[in-house]
Amino acid sequence: MWRDVQYCTQGKPLPPGQFPPACLKVTSDYVVLNGRPSSRHNFLLTPSCRITGIECPFIETSGAPNYWNDAWQNARSGGSVPVQYPNIGLGINSQSARFFNQLHIHMAGVRASTQRRLQELETMGRMATSPAQWDAVKYRVPVTGSDGTGDRTYRVLRLPSLGMNLFAQLQQYVVKPNGLSMANQTLIVVPKMTATGFAGAFYVLNSDPSLHDGTNTCDHLLVYN
């Protein structure tokens, strides 16, 4: 994937036999590529600079671009690379669950049942409304996955915007207090949607193997094909 980024940003030749990627959008901060399998609701946003993954300390700093907001601005209806699916999901895998050692945010779909479940949890008061509450036990909730293998436990946070650095908030309020490893975390953002479109809020889900029925991958909730 890093070779694809260099091809898109610098025109660097690819190894013999490697097909050139479709550079769907190229900026000084990031590149948008097709996901695999390629579909109208499976894209990847990856930094233009070399960042291996969620474990890289740079992404937690104030100098890092807001990749999550960039992903949303591209994936939303009217964005540069819109995800053609009723409900959108953005996600990043842990170090051990990923296939490429270049940071990438999946821009994909989520099932309507996932959206409904998250809205139910919000109505029930079962999600945090500030990052400082994110790790509270009452906000650790089961959400059924798209792959039919049952519920997994996520820490769920509701935010009015993606203006803050989600990586930094995760490190400060979940990872560090529990002595966890950032490399083991998965992070998923599901924009709240209603019949009239985007409802002006985001559900931010985190999980890792330290939770009972936790997971280190976003792939259980996202729909790629």
N, C-alpha and C positions, 0 to 999 in steps of 0.2 A: 504494500500500500504506500509506503514511503517513496518507492520508485514512481508510483503513479502521481503522487503529489509533486515530485520534482519534474516529472514530464509536464504536468499542467502549469506549474509556476515558472519553470526555467527552460522548458523545451528539452530537458535532458533526455538523450536517447535511452530507450528501453533495451533490455537484454534480447538477443536474437530469439525469435519465436514467441515473444510476449506481445499480445495485442494491446494497442494503445487504449487507454480508458477514454470514456466520454467525460470531458471536463465540463460539467453542467454549470458550474459557477466558480470563478476564481477571483479571490481578493487577496490583499496583503496579509490577512489574518487566517483565512481558511479556504478550502476547496470543497466543493460538493461533487460527489461521485455516485454512480449507481451502486446499489447494494447487490448482494447475491442471495437468492436468484433475483434477476432484474425484474422489476414490476413498477407500476405507477404509484405504488405506496411502499417503496423500499429504497431509501437513499442514505448516504453517509456524509456527514460533515466532519472533515478532518483538518487539523491545524496546518498552516503553511510551513510551520517550523517543526523541527524534530522533537516530538513528545511521544514517549513510548506508550503511556496509558494513564489510568487513574492514579497510579502510585507515584507519578512524577510531582515533586513538591512545587514546581513552577506554577501549575494550574491553580494552586491555592493562594497565590500572591496577588497583590493589587495590580501588578504589571501584566497579568494574563488577560487576554480578551475574554469577553463573556460569551463563551461558545454555546451555552444553553440558549441564550436569547437569540444569538445568530441562527441557531438551528430552528427555533420557533419562527423567526421572521421569514425564513426560507420555506418552511414546511406548511405554514398557515395558508388558508384560502387567500389568494391574491399575492402570495409570496413568490419569490423567484423560482423555486423548485417545489411547487405545492404537492403535498401528499394527497393523492386522490383516494380518500377513504373517509367515511362519515366521522370517525373519531381518530384523533392523531395521538401517537405515543412517541416520545423521545427517550432513548435509553443508552446506557453505557455498561459494558460488562466488566467484571473483575479481571485481574491479571490472568488467573488460571482458566477463565471461561472464554477468553477471546482467542481469535485465530490470527490476528495481526498485531504486531508490536509497533503500532502507530495509533495514537489516540483517535478514536472516531465515535461520534454520536449517531446512533441509528435514528433515522427519521422514517417512521413506519405508521401502521395503523394499530388500533386496539379494538377489541370487540365491544359491541354496544353493552353487553352484560358487564364488562369491566367498568365502563363509564357509569352505568347504573349503580353498581356496587359502591363506587367511590362517592357518588352523590348520596347514597343511603348512609354511608359512614359519616359524611359531613352533617347530615340532618340529625344523626344520632349523637353528635358531639364526640365522635371517635377519631378525630384527627387534630393534630396540633395546629395552632394558628400563629406560632412564632417559632423560629429555630431553637430557641432555648428550651422549648417543651418537646422537641422532636423525639427524644429518647424515652419519654415517659411510658411506663408499661401499658397504660390504658390506650395509648395510640399505636400499639403493636397489634395489627389486625390481619385476619386471613383474607386473601383475595384469590379467587379461582383463576387458574391459568388457561391460556388458549390451547394448550397441548393435551388437555384432558387428563392430566395426572394429579388433579386435586388442588387443594389450597396450599398456599405458601404464606408465610408471615412477613409483613412489611411494616416498617415505621412510616407513618403517613403524616405529611405536613401540607397545609393549604396556604398558598401565598397569593397576594393580589397581582404580583408581577414577577418577572425573572430578572429584576434589577440587581439583585445581590449575587455574589459568587457562591453558587451552590456547593462547589467543592470545599471552599473554605468553611462554610457553615456545617457541612457534614463532618469535617475534621474537628472543628471546635466543639460541637455539641453532641456528637455521637462517637466518633472514633477515639479521640483522645481520652475522654472521661472513662471509657470502658477498656482502655488498653488494647484496642483492636488495631488491625492493620488496614490502612487505606487500600492496599492492593487487593483485599478480599471483598471489597464493597461493590455492589451494583446500585445504580441510581437511575430512576425512571421519572419522567415528567409527563403527565397527562393533562392537557388543557381541558378545562371544564366546558362542556358543550351542551346546548339546549336546542330545541326545535328551531330557534331563530339564529343559531350560530354560536360563536365563542361567547362565553358568559363572564369573561373578565377575571378569571381565577385559574390557578394551576394547582394540581395535586402532585406533590413530590414524594415519591416512594423510594425507600432505601431498604436493603436487606443484606444479610451476610450469613455465613454458616454458624455464627455464634448464637443466632436466634433459634428457638424451637421451630422446626419446619421452615427455617430461613433458606435463602438461596443466594448464590453469587452471580446470577445471570439475569439479564432483562428479557431474555428470549421467551420466557414462559408467558409474558403478557403481551408482547408485540406480535403483530401479524405482518408477515413479510410477503406472502404470496397468495 
